[in-house]
Amino acid sequence: MKTRDILIVFAALGMLTACNNTDDVQPQGEPQSGTPIQLMSAVDGLTRAGTSIQTNQLLTGEQVNVYITAPNGGATYEPKVYRINTGGEMAPVGNIFPYFPTNGNGIDVYALYPVAVTKDTRTFEVQADQDKQQQYKQSDLMYGTILDGDGNRMTVAPTATKQVVTFKHKLSKITVKLTSGKGSPNIKNSEIQLCNVYKTIGFTPSSGALSGISGDPGYIKVTSNGGATAGVSAIIPPQSISTGYFLKVRLAGGDVIYYSPQQTFDLESGKEYRFNMTINQDGLTVNYTVSDWLNTQDELGNANNVFTGEPSFSE
C-alpha cells in the first residue's frame, strides 16, 4: 500500500514538471494569463505529385519560424521555432509555450517555411538541384497564418482551442511526365532539367507577398523521385516563360530533346503546371494542364498546348 502511494506521488510530480514548462513564456510586460497559445499546421495543397511529401500537413519533425504579435501596441513576443509533431500539432522547440495576453486582446500569428526563412528574409532562392527530397523541400517557400471561414487572415482572441495555421505554397510547381510513343524509344532513367528559369524572387515575410525575380536565368535539375514515367516535379518562382528552350530531356541512350512552348505564358503563385511529354522516334508531342496546387485538375482557359514543330535532338 505504501509503495502504491509513493508511485502516485511521483506521477503527480511528473505532471507538475510538465506544466511548469509553460510558466515563463509570457509576452513582455504581461502577467501570467493561464491560457497557452496552442497551434496546429495544415497545408493548402500537395507538394509533390505521386508522393506523400507534406500532403495535408507538414511532415513530422519539420521546423518553422513562428511570429506572434498583439495588435494595437499590445504585448510583444519573441520569435520562436516550432517543431511539427504527429497529426500536425505544433510545439515550440523546448516545449516552452507562449500565453495569450491577460487584457483579453487577440493575437496575430504568421509562420514561415523552410526554417531558414525568417522575418528578415527579403529574397528567396530555390535549389538549382532538386533531385533529392531535402533539396526539393528547401525550395518550397510557404507562408502560414490563421484564417477565418472566408479564408482571410484573422486575429485570435484568447482561447484554449488549438488554432490551425494554414500554410500556402508561394511558388510554382512544374511536373513533367514522360511517355514512350511511336517507335517505343527507351525513356527509362531519363534526366530532366528546366532551362532558362529564374531561381530568386523578392519576399515580404510579414505578409507573404512576392515581388520581382532577380539574378540570371539558368538550369534546375528536376527531382527524379518516382521516375519520369510517373511524373517528377521541381519548384520555381512565378515568372514569365518564353518561347525559348524550357524543358530538356536527356534519354538514357544519349539523345537530348528540348521543348519550347509555342507562346509565352506566366506562372502563377500556388499553381501546378503538368507537362505530359510523349517521346516518339521521330518527334515530340507535349500538352500541359494548369491546376491549383491541390492535385485536382482545373484547366484554366486554353490550358492545353500541343507542340507541333520538330523537336531538337542533339548529342
C-alpha positions in Angstrom: 0.0 0.0 0.0 2.8 2.4 0.8 4.5 1.5 -2.5 1.4 2.4 -4.4 1.1 5.8 -2.5 4.7 6.6 -3.5 4.1 5.9 -7.1 1.1 8.2 -7.1 3.2 11.0 -5.6 5.8 10.6 -8.3 3.2 10.6 -11.1 1.8 13.9 -9.7 5.3 15.4 -9.5 5.8 14.5 -13.2 2.6 16.3 -14.1 3.7 19.4 -12.3 7.0 19.4 -14.0 5.3 19.2 -17.4 3.1 22.1 -16.6 5.9 24.2 -15.4 7.4 24.2 -18.9 4.9 26.9 -19.8 5.3 29.1 -16.8 7.9 31.6 -18.0 6.8 32.4 -21.6 4.6 35.4 -21.1 4.5 38.3 -23.6 6.8 41.0 -22.4 5.1 43.3 -19.8 2.2 40.9 -19.2 1.4 38.9 -16.1 0.5 35.2 -16.2 -2.7 34.7 -18.2 -3.1 31.0 -17.7 -4.0 30.3 -21.4 -1.2 29.0 -23.6 -1.3 29.6 -27.3 -1.7 26.2 -29.0 -1.2 25.8 -32.7 -1.7 23.1 -35.4 -0.5 23.1 -39.0 -2.3 22.4 -42.3 -1.0 22.7 -45.8 -3.2 24.1 -48.6 -2.3 21.7 -51.3 0.2 19.0 -52.1 4.0 19.5 -52.5 4.8 16.7 -55.0 2.7 14.7 -57.4 2.7 11.0 -56.7 4.2 11.1 -53.2 3.1 11.7 -49.6 5.5 14.6 -49.0 3.7 17.2 -46.9 0.2 16.5 -48.2 -2.4 17.9 -45.8 0.2 18.9 -43.2 3.9 19.4 -42.8 6.0 16.3 -42.2 6.6 15.3 -38.6 9.9 16.7 -37.5 9.9 19.7 -39.8 10.5 23.1 -38.2 9.0 26.5 -38.9 9.6 30.1 -37.6 6.5 31.4 -35.8 5.9 35.2 -35.1 3.2 36.3 -32.7 2.1 39.9 -32.1 -0.6 41.6 -30.2 -2.0 44.4 -32.4 -2.6 48.0 -31.4 0.6 48.4 -29.3 -0.1 45.4 -27.1 2.2 42.8 -25.7 5.3 41.7 -27.7 6.5 38.1 -28.2 9.9 36.7 -29.0 10.1 34.8 -32.3 10.0 31.0 -31.7 11.0 27.9 -33.7 8.2 25.3 -33.7 8.5 21.6 -34.4 5.8 19.8 -36.3 4.6 16.8 -34.3 2.4 13.8 -35.1 -1.0 14.9 -36.5 0.2 18.3 -37.5 0.4 19.6 -33.9 3.0 22.4 -33.5 5.1 22.7 -30.4 7.9 25.2 -29.6 11.3 23.7 -29.5 11.9 23.0 -25.8 8.1 22.9 -25.2 8.1 26.4 -23.8 4.6 27.7 -24.9 3.7 31.4 -25.2 0.5 32.7 -23.5 -2.4 35.0 -24.6 -2.4 38.5 -23.1 -4.3 39.0 -19.9 -6.2 42.0 -21.1 -8.4 39.9 -23.4 -6.8 41.2 -26.7 -6.3 38.9 -29.5 -3.0 37.9 -31.3 -1.8 37.8 -34.8 0.3 34.8 -36.0 2.3 34.1 -39.1 4.8 31.3 -39.8 7.5 30.7 -42.4 8.8 27.5 -44.0 11.6 26.4 -44.5 13.1 27.4 -41.2 16.0 29.1 -43.0 13.4 31.9 -43.9 13.0 34.4 -41.1 11.3 37.8 -40.7 14.5 39.4 -42.0 14.4 37.5 -45.3 14.0 39.7 -48.3 14.7 37.3 -51.2 14.3 33.6 -51.6 16.2 31.3 -53.9 15.2 27.8 -54.9 17.7 25.0 -55.1 19.4 24.5 -58.5 19.5 20.7 -58.0 16.1 19.4 -56.7 17.0 15.8 -57.4 16.7 14.9 -53.7 13.7 15.2 -51.4 15.5 17.5 -49.0 16.6 19.9 -51.7 13.1 19.9 -53.1 11.6 20.8 -49.7 14.1 23.5 -49.2 12.7 25.1 -52.3 9.1 25.0 -51.2 8.6 28.5 -49.7 5.4 28.5 -47.6 3.7 31.2 -45.6 1.2 30.3 -42.9 -1.3 32.2 -40.9 -4.7 31.7 -39.1 -7.7 32.1 -41.4 -11.3 32.8 -40.8 -14.2 30.9 -42.5 -13.8 33.1 -45.7 -10.1 32.4 -46.0 -9.0 35.8 -44.6 -6.2 36.3 -42.1 -7.7 36.8 -38.7 -6.8 37.9 -35.1 -7.4 35.2 -32.5 -9.0 36.0 -29.1 -7.8 34.2 -26.0 -8.9 30.6 -26.3 -8.0 27.1 -25.1 -8.8 25.7 -28.6 -5.9 24.8 -30.9 -5.7 27.2 -33.8 -4.9 26.0 -37.3 -2.0 27.7 -39.1 -2.7 27.2 -42.8 0.4 27.2 -44.9 0.2 28.1 -48.6 2.8 27.3 -51.3 4.1 30.7 -52.6 5.9 29.5 -55.6 5.0 27.4 -58.7 5.4 23.7 -59.3 6.4 22.2 -62.6 5.6 18.5 -63.0 6.9 16.5 -66.1 5.7 13.1 -67.1 7.3 11.1 -70.0 5.5 8.6 -72.2 7.2 6.4 -74.8 5.3 6.8 -78.1 5.7 5.9 -81.7 8.7 3.6 -82.2 8.9 2.8 -78.4 12.0 4.8 -77.6 13.6 4.0 -74.3 12.7 6.7 -71.7 13.8 4.9 -68.6 16.5 6.7 -66.5 16.0 9.9 -68.5 17.3 13.1 -67.0 15.1 16.2 -66.9 16.0 19.8 -66.5 14.2 23.2 -66.6 16.0 25.7 -68.8 16.3 29.4 -68.7 14.4 29.9 -65.5 15.0 32.4 -62.7 15.7 31.0 -59.2 15.4 34.1 -57.0 12.4 36.2 -56.0 11.6 39.0 -53.6 9.6 38.1 -50.5 8.0 40.1 -47.7 7.8 37.7 -44.6 5.1 39.6 -42.6 2.5 39.4 -45.4 3.8 36.6 -47.5 3.9 38.9 -50.6 6.2 38.1 -53.5 7.9 40.7 -55.6 10.2 40.7 -58.6 12.5 37.9 -59.8 16.2 38.6 -59.9 19.6 37.1 -60.9 20.4 35.3 -64.1 18.2 32.6 -65.7 19.7 29.1 -65.5 19.0 25.4 -65.2 17.2 23.4 -62.5 17.6 19.7 -62.2 14.2 18.1 -61.7 13.7 15.6 -58.9 14.0 12.0 -60.1 11.7 10.7 -57.3 9.3 8.1 -58.7 10.8 8.2 -62.2 10.0 10.3 -65.2 7.3 7.9 -66.3 5.4 8.5 -63.1 5.9 12.3 -63.1 8.7 14.3 -61.5 8.5 17.9 -60.0 10.5 21.0 -59.3 9.6 24.3 -57.7 10.4 27.7 -59.2 9.4 31.3 -58.6 6.4 32.6 -60.5 7.7 34.1 -63.8 7.1 34.5 -67.5 8.2 31.5 -69.5 9.3 32.5 -73.0 9.2 30.6 -76.3 12.9 29.6 -75.9 14.1 26.2 -74.6 12.2 25.4 -71.4 12.4 21.6 -70.8 15.4 19.5 -71.5 15.3 15.7 -71.6 18.4 13.5 -71.9 17.4 9.9 -72.8 19.4 7.1 -71.4 20.8 6.4 -74.9 22.3 9.9 -75.0 19.8 11.8 -77.2 18.8 15.2 -75.9 15.4 16.6 -76.6 14.4 20.3 -75.9 10.9 21.5 -75.6 9.9 25.2 -76.4 6.4 26.5 -75.7 4.6 27.8 -78.7 3.8 31.1 -76.9 4.9 32.9 -73.7 2.9 32.2 -70.6 3.0 33.3 -67.0 3.5 31.0 -64.0 1.3 31.9 -61.0 1.9 31.5 -57.3 0.4 28.3 -55.8 -0.3 26.7 -59.2 0.9 23.4 -60.6 1.8 23.0 -64.3 1.8 19.5 -65.6 3.7 18.8 -68.8 2.9 15.4 -70.4 5.6 14.7 -73.0 5.2 11.8 -75.5 8.6 10.9 -76.9 8.3 9.4 -80.4 11.1 8.0 -82.5 10.7 10.9 -85.0 9.0 13.6 -83.0 7.6 15.0 -79.7 4.1 15.8 -78.5 3.6 17.9 -75.4 0.5 19.1 -73.7 0.1 20.8 -70.3 -2.6 21.5 -67.8 -2.8 24.1 -65.1 -4.3 23.5 -61.7 -4.3 24.7 -58.1 -1.6 23.1 -56.0 -4.2 20.5 -54.8 -3.7 17.7 -57.3 -7.1 18.3 -58.7 -7.1 19.3 -62.4 -8.7 22.6 -63.1 -7.8 23.7 -66.6 -7.7 27.5 -67.0 -9.0 28.7 -70.3 -6.9 27.4 -73.2 -4.5 25.5 -70.9 -3.8 22.7 -73.4 -0.8 23.4 -75.5 0.3 20.9 -78.2 3.8 21.2 -79.7 3.6 20.6 -83.4 7.1 21.7 -84.6 10.1 19.5 -84.8 11.8 18.7 -81.5 15.5 19.5 -81.2 17.8 16.5 -80.9 21.5 16.8 -80.1 24.3 14.8 -78.6 
